Amino acid sequence: MGHYDLAVIGGGINGCGIARDAAGRGLSVLLVEQGDIASATSSASTKLIHGGLRYLEHFQFRLVRESLHERERLLALAPHLVRPMRFVMPHVKGARPAWKLRAGFALYDWLSGAGLPKSRRLDLADDPAGAPLKPGFALGFEYSDCATDDARLVLANAMGARDKGAVVRPRTRCVAARREGGSWQLVLQSGGRRDTATARALVNAAGPWVERVIETVVRQTPRTRVRLVKGSHIVLPRLHAHDRAYLLPNDDGRLVFAIPFADDFTLVGTTEVDVPEHSPQVAASAEEILYLCRVVSAFFRTPVKPSQVVWTYAGVRTLVDDGRKISSEVTRDYAIDVDGGYGDPPLVSIFGGKLTTYRALAEKAVERLRHWLAFGPAWTAHAPLPGGDLPAGGIDELIAGLREVHPYLTPAHARRLARAYGTQSWNLLGGATSLNDLGRRILGDLYAAEVDYLRREEWAATAEDVLWRRSKLGLVASPAEVETLNAVLVGAAPETTVA
């Protein structure tokens, strides 16, 4: 496999962000991921880029400030993937008092700076946001945060790392790592094949597996402990027509989001359930599904039942174990641990972290390697992610441009491509002049040309990769259409572009 300056274990948001940052500073980088890119926690979030409003209750002001700062950066660097959204929080009598909410929103606005629109008080009896809610909710508050496509944000970072020269290998597991001769000696397994690589430094960004990698791959004792918390989500048919989201204060003190999702649906989450040991088969339990349905039904005029749930997913959040008994009170901040004395190749382990702060975390993690490696200055704060270099008019101008050059695209098709791929849409469509040039229609507006692009440029290999991480077309795909996609993937030529 060769010798690298840096090897990264983990193809989630932190690992891909670190690989991109390091490769852009002139380091040779290898990234390995045991599954698909973003196949675990990083594709199982609530799909928000946010400051963490509820973290203010636990006085985590530094984390909130950094998160809000990064929110503004990501709006500029990935405008096709990160979009502003207004959130409505109904006031519940007997819960958090109105004065406390007003103070919290004012502090959130102040920490946000001069970016998105500020919070405001709502009269839910007159505002359209009150129409879907049950009678009795008179007072509400509205504030700004952002929604994102979490898996595609990870993929954009992986592609950005590759564009800067990194070797990205999904479905490759690091089974052993030993210090020897001033380098890390790595044993990698992909399918039934094993090979080796060496690296001057190693980053463990394995998320829920971070302790396991230290214990079983590196054969050391972790110096930082994590707490693993499962968060489950449900997807329902669209609960309301407007484009605002809701933050619902449940009677147990938890806050549950109800967010417009994939045009025709509403995403509801999340739960918090401690798990003693991470399992890749983690799933939403019947109790969690019922819990989320009950929260929605307590606020919306039209009650929902588990039988109406279209899709569920769950992920394991990795929290730095600070000894608190209640999981919701455990810090969402991250820790970067560097192990390695003079002359030893370093091991950098990432504990915790949020989708929103991945870029800042990656920058700090790479900087921690300056004692061992020589590299260039930080650069990601002002460099758009692949697809994010939009025209002056933003996403709307890109959609209009795509339809002008490719008039056979419907408005909905052009919008989906623009929001998923940004300016990479031009590469996907190539010189096509009609739908026939896009090849076989597989389902909806997904054609063979897009599947070929996903295999060639984004490491897609299975129907699940295409339908649930590269897109959310799995929400509308029939079993027959999934079989058609499988047939197309099996019959396609092997990838030639990605490493």
C-alpha positions in Angstrom: 0.0 0.0 0.0 2.9 2.4 0.5 4.1 4.9 3.1 2.1 7.9 4.2 2.6 10.9 6.5 -0.8 10.3 8.1 -3.2 7.4 8.3 -6.8 8.0 9.5 -9.1 5.2 10.8 -12.7 6.1 10.4 -14.8 7.5 7.5 -17.3 9.5 9.5 -17.4 13.3 9.6 -14.4 13.7 11.9 -12.2 11.3 10.0 -13.0 12.7 6.6 -12.7 16.2 7.8 -9.2 15.5 9.2 -8.1 13.7 6.0 -9.2 16.7 3.9 -7.5 19.2 6.2 -4.3 17.2 6.3 -4.1 16.5 2.6 -4.7 20.2 1.8 -1.7 21.1 4.0 0.6 18.9 1.8 0.6 15.7 3.8 0.2 12.3 2.1 -2.9 10.7 3.7 -4.6 7.3 3.8 -8.1 7.0 5.1 -9.6 3.6 5.8 -13.3 2.9 6.8 -14.5 -0.5 7.7 -17.9 0.1 6.0 -19.3 2.7 3.6 -18.4 6.3 4.0 -20.7 7.8 6.7 -22.3 4.4 7.3 -22.6 4.8 11.1 -23.2 7.7 13.4 -22.5 10.4 10.8 -25.5 9.4 8.7 -27.8 8.9 11.7 -28.0 12.4 13.1 -30.9 14.7 13.4 -29.4 16.4 10.3 -28.9 19.8 11.8 -26.1 22.3 11.7 -26.8 24.1 14.9 -25.4 25.9 17.9 -27.0 23.6 20.5 -29.7 25.8 22.1 -30.2 23.4 25.0 -26.5 23.3 25.8 -27.0 26.8 27.2 -29.0 25.2 30.1 -25.8 23.4 31.0 -23.6 26.5 30.7 -21.6 25.1 27.7 -21.0 28.6 26.3 -17.7 27.8 24.6 -19.2 24.9 22.7 -22.3 26.9 21.7 -20.2 29.9 20.5 -17.9 27.6 18.5 -20.9 25.7 17.0 -22.6 28.9 15.9 -19.4 30.2 14.4 -19.0 27.0 12.5 -22.6 27.1 11.4 -21.9 30.4 9.6 -18.8 28.9 8.0 -20.6 25.9 6.7 -23.4 28.0 5.3 -20.7 29.7 3.1 -18.6 26.6 2.4 -21.4 24.1 1.6 -24.5 26.2 0.6 -25.9 23.3 -1.4 -25.9 21.0 1.7 -26.5 23.4 4.5 -29.6 25.6 4.4 -31.1 28.0 6.9 -34.3 27.0 8.7 -36.6 28.6 11.2 -37.6 26.6 14.3 -40.8 27.2 16.3 -40.9 26.3 20.0 -44.4 26.3 21.5 -44.4 27.4 25.2 -45.8 24.8 27.5 -47.3 26.0 30.8 -45.6 24.4 33.8 -42.4 23.7 31.8 -39.6 26.1 31.1 -40.9 29.6 32.1 -41.4 32.1 29.3 -38.9 34.5 30.8 -36.2 31.8 30.8 -36.9 31.0 27.2 -36.7 34.7 26.2 -33.4 35.0 28.0 -32.1 31.9 26.4 -33.0 33.0 22.9 -31.6 36.4 23.5 -28.3 34.8 24.6 -28.4 32.5 21.5 -28.9 35.5 19.2 -26.0 37.4 20.9 -23.6 34.4 20.5 -24.8 33.9 16.9 -23.6 37.3 15.8 -24.9 39.1 12.7 -25.7 36.0 10.6 -29.2 34.5 10.4 -32.4 36.2 11.4 -32.9 36.7 15.1 -35.4 35.0 17.4 -38.9 36.5 17.9 -42.0 35.9 20.0 -45.0 34.3 18.2 -48.7 34.5 18.8 -49.6 31.0 17.7 -53.3 31.9 17.5 -52.6 34.2 14.6 -49.3 32.8 13.1 -49.5 30.0 10.5 -47.1 28.0 12.6 -49.9 27.6 15.1 -52.3 26.1 12.6 -51.1 22.4 12.8 -50.9 22.5 16.6 -53.6 21.6 19.1 -55.7 24.5 20.6 -54.2 25.8 23.8 -50.7 26.7 22.5 -50.9 30.5 22.5 -47.3 31.6 22.9 -44.3 30.4 20.9 -40.8 31.5 20.0 -39.1 31.3 16.7 -35.3 31.1 16.1 -32.8 30.3 13.3 -30.5 27.3 12.8 -29.7 25.1 9.8 -30.6 21.7 8.3 -28.2 19.6 6.3 -27.8 16.2 4.6 -25.4 14.7 7.0 -24.2 11.8 4.9 -23.6 14.0 1.9 -21.6 16.4 4.0 -19.3 13.6 5.0 -19.0 12.5 1.4 -18.1 16.0 0.3 -15.2 16.0 2.8 -14.1 12.6 1.6 -14.2 13.8 -2.0 -12.3 16.9 -0.9 -9.6 14.8 0.7 -9.3 12.7 -2.5 -9.1 15.9 -4.6 -6.1 17.0 -2.5 -4.4 13.7 -3.0 -5.6 11.5 -0.2 -6.2 7.8 -0.7 -9.7 6.9 0.5 -10.5 3.3 1.1 -14.0 2.4 2.3 -14.8 -1.2 3.2 -11.3 -1.5 4.5 -10.6 -2.3 8.2 -7.4 -1.6 10.1 -7.0 -4.9 12.1 -3.6 -4.1 13.6 -1.4 -1.0 14.2 2.1 -1.3 15.8 4.9 1.3 16.4 8.0 0.0 14.6 11.1 1.8 13.2 9.7 5.3 13.8 6.4 4.6 11.9 3.1 2.9 12.4 2.9 -0.5 10.7 -0.7 -1.1 9.7 -2.4 -4.3 8.7 -5.5 -3.7 6.5 -8.2 -6.0 5.5 -10.6 -5.5 2.6 -12.9 -8.5 1.9 -10.8 -11.6 2.0 -7.6 -9.7 1.2 -5.0 -8.3 3.6 -2.3 -5.8 2.9 0.0 -3.4 4.8 0.8 0.2 4.9 3.1 2.5 7.0 2.4 6.0 8.3 4.4 8.5 10.3 1.3 9.4 12.4 -2.1 7.7 13.1 -5.5 9.3 13.8 -8.2 7.2 15.5 -11.5 8.8 14.4 -13.5 5.7 14.8 -16.4 7.3 16.6 -18.2 4.7 18.8 -15.4 2.3 18.2 -12.6 4.8 19.4 -12.0 2.8 22.6 -12.1 -0.5 20.8 -9.5 0.6 18.3 -7.2 1.6 21.1 -7.7 -1.6 22.9 -7.8 -4.2 20.1 -6.0 -2.6 17.2 -3.3 -0.5 18.9 -3.2 -2.7 22.0 -3.2 0.1 24.6 -5.4 1.3 27.4 -7.6 4.3 26.6 -6.8 7.4 28.7 -10.2 9.0 28.0 -13.4 7.1 28.4 -16.6 7.6 26.3 -20.3 7.2 27.0 -22.3 5.7 24.2 -25.9 7.0 23.8 -28.3 5.8 21.2 -30.4 8.3 19.4 -33.4 7.1 17.4 -35.5 8.9 14.8 -38.7 8.3 12.9 -39.9 9.7 9.5 -43.6 10.4 9.1 -45.7 11.7 6.2 -45.5 15.5 6.2 -47.2 16.9 9.3 -47.6 20.5 8.0 -47.4 22.5 4.8 -45.1 25.4 5.7 -41.3 25.1 5.7 -40.6 25.8 9.4 -39.5 23.1 11.9 -40.7 22.6 15.4 -38.8 22.1 18.7 -41.2 20.3 21.0 -40.6 20.5 24.8 -41.8 17.1 26.2 -43.1 16.7 29.7 -40.0 14.7 30.7 -37.8 17.7 30.0 -36.4 16.5 26.6 -36.7 18.5 23.5 -37.8 16.7 20.3 -37.4 18.1 16.8 -40.0 17.8 14.0 -38.3 18.9 10.8 -39.5 19.1 7.2 -37.6 16.3 5.4 -37.2 15.1 1.8 -40.1 17.3 0.5 -43.0 15.0 1.5 -42.0 13.9 5.0 -41.3 15.0 8.6 -38.3 13.8 10.5 -38.8 13.4 14.3 -36.1 12.9 16.9 -34.3 12.1 18.9 -34.2 9.8 21.9 -31.3 9.2 24.3 -30.7 5.7 25.5 -27.5 4.6 27.1 -25.9 1.6 25.4 -23.2 -0.4 27.2 -21.4 -1.4 24.0 -21.8 -0.3 20.5 -23.3 -2.7 18.0 -23.4 -2.0 14.2 -27.0 -3.4 14.3 -28.3 -0.6 16.5 -32.0 0.2 15.7 -34.9 2.2 16.9 -36.8 0.1 19.5 -40.6 -0.2 19.6 -40.6 1.8 22.9 -38.6 4.7 21.2 -40.9 4.8 18.2 -44.0 4.9 20.5 -42.3 7.6 22.6 -41.7 9.9 19.6 -45.2 9.3 18.3 -46.6 10.3 21.6 -44.5 13.5 21.7 -45.8 14.5 18.3 -49.4 13.6 19.2 -49.2 15.8 22.3 -48.6 18.9 20.2 -50.2 18.4 16.7 -53.9 18.3 16.0 -53.6 15.1 14.0 -52.2 12.3 16.2 -49.8 9.9 14.8 -49.3 6.1 15.4 -46.4 3.8 14.9 -48.2 2.2 12.0 -47.8 5.6 10.1 -44.0 5.6 10.4 -42.3 5.4 7.0 -38.7 4.9 8.1 -36.7 4.6 11.3 -33.0 4.9 11.9 -30.7 5.1 15.0 -27.1 5.9 15.7 -24.8 5.9 18.6 -23.4 9.2 19.8 -20.0 9.2 21.3 -19.8 11.4 24.4 -16.8 12.1 26.6 -17.7 10.5 29.9 -17.7 13.3 32.4 -19.3 11.2 35.2 -22.8 12.8 35.0 -25.6 10.3 35.7 -28.1 11.8 33.2 -27.1 11.4 29.6 -28.7 14.6 28.4 -26.4 16.5 30.8 -23.2 14.9 29.5 -21.1 17.4 27.6 -21.3 17.4 23.8 -17.8 18.9 23.6 -15.0 16.9 22.2 -11.5 15.8 23.4 -8.4 15.3 21.3 -5.9 12.9 22.9 -2.3 12.7 21.6 -0.2 9.7 22.6 3.5 9.5 21.7 6.8 10.6 23.2 9.9 12.0 21.6 10.8 9.8 18.7 7.5 7.8 18.8 5.1 8.0 15.9 2.0 9.8 17.4 -1.5 8.5 17.9 -4.3 11.1 17.9 -7.6 9.8 19.2 -10.8 11.8 18.8 -13.4 11.5 21.6 -16.9 13.0 21.0 -17.7 15.8 18.7 -20.6 17.1 16.7 -21.5 17.3 13.1 -21.5 21.1 13.3 -18.0 21.4 14.7 -16.2 18.8 12.6 -14.2 21.4 10.6 -12.8 23.2 13.7 -12.1 19.8 15.4 -10.2 18.6 12.3 -8.1 21.8 12.2 -7.1 21.4 15.8 -6.4 17.7 15.4 -4.0 18.3 12.6 -2.3 21.2 14.4 -1.5 18.8 17.3 0.8 17.0 14.9 3.2 19.8 14.4 5.7 18.4 16.8 6.1 15.4 14.4 5.2 16.5 10.9 5.9 19.5 8.8 2.9 20.9 6.9 1.3 24.1 5.6 -1.1 26.5 7.4 -4.8 26.0 8.1 -6.9 26.5 5.0 -10.4 24.9 5.3 -12.1 28.0 6.9 -12.4 29.7 3.5 -12.3 26.8 1.0 -15.7 25.6 -0.3 -16.4 21.9 -0.1 -16.8 20.1 -3.5 -19.9 21.4 -5.1 -20.1 24.4 -2.8 -18.7 27.0 -5.2 -22.1 28.2 -6.2 -22.7 31.2 -8.5 -23.5 34.6 -7.0 -27.3 33.8 -7.0 -26.7 30.7 -4.9 -28.7 27.5 -5.3 -31.6 29.1 -7.2 -29.2 30.4 -9.9 -27.6 27.0 -10.1 -31.0 25.3 -10.6 -31.9 27.8 -13.3 -28.6 27.2 -15.0 -29.0 23.5 -15.0 -32.5 23.8 -16.5 -31.2 26.2 -19.2 -28.5 23.9 -20.3 -30.5 20.7 -19.7 -34.1 21.7 -20.5 -35.3 18.1 -20.2 -34.9 18.3 -16.4 -38.1 19.0 -14.5 -37.8 21.7 -11.8 -38.0 19.0 -9.1 -35.2 16.9 -10.7 -32.9 19.9 -11.2 -33.6 21.0 -7.6 -32.7 17.5 -6.2 -29.5 17.4 -8.2 -28.4 20.9 -7.2 -29.1 20.4 -3.5 -27.3 17.0 -3.5 -24.3 17.7 -5.7 -24.1 21.5 -6.1 -21.8 22.4 -9.0 -20.8 18.8 -9.3 -24.2 18.4 -11.0 -22.5 19.6 -14.2 -20.0 16.6 -14.0 -22.9 14.2 -13.4 -25.0 15.4 -16.3 -22.0 15.8 -18.7 -23.0 16.4 -22.3 -26.5 14.8 -22.0 -29.1 16.5 -24.2 -32.1 14.4 -23.3 -33.3 11.9 -20.7 -32.3 9.1 -23.1 -28.7 10.2 -22.6 -29.0 9.6 -18.9 -29.6 5.9 -19.5 -32.1 3.6 -17.9 -34.6 5.1 -15.5 -34.4 3.2 -12.2 -36.9 4.9 -10.0 -38.4 8.4 -9.8 -35.9 10.7 -11.4 -32.9 8.4 -10.7 -31.2 7.3 -14.0 -28.3 5.1 -14.7 -26.0 8.0 -15.4 -26.4 9.2 -11.8 -25.7 5.7 -10.4 -22.6 5.5 -12.6 -21.5 8.8 -11.2 -22.1 7.6 -7.6 -20.0 4.5 -8.2 -17.3 6.4 -10.1 -16.9 9.5 -7.8 -18.6 8.6 -4.5 -17.7 5.0 -3.7 -21.3 3.7 -3.9 -21.4 0.0 -4.2 -24.8 -1.2 -2.9 -28.5 -0.1 -3.2 -28.4 1.0 0.4 -25.4 3.3 -0.4 -27.4 4.9 -3.2 -30.9 5.0 -1.7 -30.1 6.0 2.0 -26.8 7.8 2.1 -26.2 9.4 -1.4 -29.9 10.2 -1.5 -33.1 9.6 0.4 -34.8 8.0 -2.5 -35.3 4.9 -0.4 -38.3 6.6 1.1 -40.2 6.3 -2.2 -38.6 3.2 -3.8 -40.7 0.1 -4.3 -39.2 -3.4 -3.7 -39.2 -3.9 -7.5 -37.3 -0.6 -8.0 -34.7 -1.6 -5.4 -34.2 -4.9 -7.3 -33.8 -3.0 -10.5 -31.1 -0.8 -8.8 -29.3 -3.9 -7.5 -29.3 -5.3 -11.1 -27.8 -2.1 -12.4 -25.1 -2.1 -9.7 -24.2 -5.7 -10.3 -24.0 -5.2 -14.0 -22.0 -2.0 -13.9 -18.3 -1.9 -14.7 -15.9 -1.6 -11.7 -15.1 1.9 -10.5 -12.0 3.4 -12.1 -11.7 6.9 -10.6 -11.8 6.5 -6.9 -8.9 5.0 -4.9 
